[in-house]
Amino acid sequence: MDMVMKLGAESPVVIFTKSTCCISHSIETLIRGFGANPKVYELDKLVLNGEMEKALVELLGCKSTSVPAVFIGEEFVGGSNEIMSLNVRGKLKQLLLKANAIWI
């Protein structure tokens, strides 16, 4: 899990995803729409993907890897439901600003 947390802290916005996940693509597009430039790790293309998936399962507390897994400002925010909820409530932009992922 240390590796996931370290990678999650290396950029203001980090998204763990799979290249075939359309929901992950939608979340990435939403975040980019605010002007942020997230660091994206596609688990199915990483050399250590099994290790990374195991760490994400541990972090998420579920039986299988749920993507996307989004970190904003070095903190794990959650998956698509949490990101969409923040956006609907008008709080996603505030979170991105606080993390210095966007400036306006």
SEVEXPA-521005 format. One record per residue (C-alpha): chain; x, y, z; residue in three letters. Coordinates in Angstrom, 3 decimals, padded with zeros to 6 digits. Layout:
REC / ch / east / north / up / aa
REC / A / X / Y / Z / ALA
...
END
This chain:
REC / ch / east / north / up / aa
REC / A / 000.000 / 000.000 / 000.000 / MET
REC / A / 002.980 / 002.315 / 000.543 / ASP
REC / A / 003.649 / 002.351 / -003.200 / MET
REC / A / 000.067 / 003.410 / -003.975 / VAL
REC / A / 000.181 / 006.166 / -001.352 / MET
REC / A / 003.571 / 007.366 / -002.653 / LYS
REC / A / 002.310 / 007.480 / -006.254 / LEU
REC / A / -000.903 / 009.130 / -005.066 / GLY
REC / A / 001.154 / 011.948 / -003.558 / ALA
REC / A / 003.384 / 012.667 / -006.549 / GLU
REC / A / 000.944 / 014.972 / -008.341 / SER
REC / A / -001.972 / 017.199 / -007.249 / PRO
REC / A / -004.362 / 014.737 / -008.956 / VAL
REC / A / -003.612 / 011.044 / -009.473 / VAL
REC / A / -006.021 / 008.556 / -011.009 / ILE
REC / A / -005.546 / 004.783 / -010.942 / PHE
REC / A / -007.527 / 003.261 / -013.778 / THR
REC / A / -007.665 / 000.521 / -016.389 / LYS
REC / A / -007.367 / 001.325 / -020.080 / SER
REC / A / -010.674 / -000.409 / -020.860 / THR
REC / A / -012.762 / 001.365 / -018.192 / CYS
REC / A / -015.139 / 003.920 / -019.728 / CYS
REC / A / -016.125 / 005.313 / -016.310 / ILE
REC / A / -012.462 / 006.016 / -015.554 / SER
REC / A / -012.160 / 007.844 / -018.859 / HIS
REC / A / -015.233 / 009.928 / -017.988 / SER
REC / A / -013.825 / 010.871 / -014.571 / ILE
REC / A / -010.478 / 011.802 / -016.131 / GLU
REC / A / -012.301 / 013.939 / -018.721 / THR
REC / A / -014.351 / 015.644 / -015.995 / LEU
REC / A / -011.232 / 016.528 / -013.996 / ILE
REC / A / -009.393 / 017.721 / -017.111 / ARG
REC / A / -012.442 / 019.870 / -017.891 / GLY
REC / A / -011.596 / 021.983 / -014.836 / PHE
REC / A / -008.103 / 022.527 / -016.244 / GLY
REC / A / -006.298 / 019.970 / -014.087 / ALA
REC / A / -003.687 / 017.661 / -015.551 / ASN
REC / A / -003.977 / 014.411 / -013.584 / PRO
REC / A / -001.253 / 011.786 / -013.485 / LYS
REC / A / -002.962 / 008.624 / -014.744 / VAL
REC / A / -001.761 / 005.094 / -013.975 / TYR
REC / A / -003.410 / 002.409 / -016.083 / GLU
REC / A / -003.130 / -000.687 / -013.912 / LEU
REC / A / -003.418 / -003.117 / -016.808 / ASP
REC / A / -000.336 / -001.552 / -018.425 / LYS
REC / A / 001.916 / -001.421 / -015.347 / LEU
REC / A / 004.644 / -003.993 / -014.764 / VAL
REC / A / 003.669 / -004.312 / -011.093 / LEU
REC / A / -000.064 / -004.313 / -011.781 / ASN
REC / A / -000.847 / -007.280 / -009.498 / GLY
REC / A / 000.923 / -005.656 / -006.590 / GLU
REC / A / -000.738 / -002.302 / -007.269 / MET
REC / A / -004.199 / -003.856 / -007.567 / GLU
REC / A / -003.713 / -005.724 / -004.289 / LYS
REC / A / -002.742 / -002.468 / -002.565 / ALA
REC / A / -005.768 / -000.651 / -003.995 / LEU
REC / A / -008.091 / -003.440 / -002.857 / VAL
REC / A / -006.625 / -003.078 / 000.638 / GLU
REC / A / -007.016 / 000.707 / 000.527 / LEU
REC / A / -010.571 / 000.560 / -000.813 / LEU
REC / A / -011.616 / -002.232 / 001.513 / GLY
REC / A / -013.333 / -004.275 / -001.196 / CYS
REC / A / -012.929 / -007.704 / -002.810 / LYS
REC / A / -011.736 / -006.531 / -006.220 / SER
REC / A / -010.061 / -003.474 / -007.644 / THR
REC / A / -012.534 / -000.701 / -008.199 / SER
REC / A / -011.414 / 001.890 / -010.701 / VAL
REC / A / -011.076 / 004.742 / -010.935 / PRO
REC / A / -009.329 / 005.376 / -007.640 / ALA
REC / A / -008.704 / 009.115 / -007.335 / VAL
REC / A / -006.239 / 010.983 / -005.152 / PHE
REC / A / -006.505 / 014.765 / -004.884 / ILE
REC / A / -004.019 / 016.743 / -002.824 / GLY
REC / A / -002.205 / 013.603 / -001.648 / GLU
REC / A / -005.400 / 012.185 / -000.136 / GLU
REC / A / -007.500 / 009.311 / -001.380 / PHE
REC / A / -010.872 / 010.799 / -002.353 / VAL
REC / A / -012.589 / 007.700 / -003.716 / GLY
REC / A / -014.010 / 006.392 / -006.946 / GLY
REC / A / -016.435 / 007.613 / -009.559 / SER
REC / A / -019.382 / 007.922 / -007.151 / ASN
REC / A / -017.445 / 010.166 / -004.779 / GLU
REC / A / -016.041 / 012.322 / -007.598 / ILE
REC / A / -019.455 / 012.741 / -009.238 / MET
REC / A / -021.038 / 013.572 / -005.884 / SER
REC / A / -018.395 / 016.222 / -005.211 / LEU
REC / A / -018.995 / 017.676 / -008.663 / ASN
REC / A / -022.796 / 017.775 / -008.292 / VAL
REC / A / -022.431 / 019.524 / -004.917 / ARG
REC / A / -019.989 / 022.051 / -006.395 / GLY
REC / A / -017.121 / 020.851 / -004.203 / LYS
REC / A / -014.847 / 019.196 / -006.766 / LEU
REC / A / -013.537 / 022.517 / -008.080 / LYS
REC / A / -012.823 / 023.689 / -004.520 / GLN
REC / A / -010.891 / 020.494 / -003.825 / LEU
REC / A / -008.859 / 020.903 / -007.028 / LEU
REC / A / -008.090 / 024.526 / -006.116 / LEU
REC / A / -007.023 / 023.575 / -002.594 / LYS
REC / A / -004.681 / 020.902 / -004.027 / ALA
REC / A / -003.167 / 023.466 / -006.440 / ASN
REC / A / -004.301 / 021.313 / -009.362 / ALA
REC / A / -005.998 / 024.372 / -010.888 / ILE
REC / A / -005.601 / 028.100 / -010.301 / TRP
REC / A / -008.857 / 029.698 / -011.411 / ILE
END
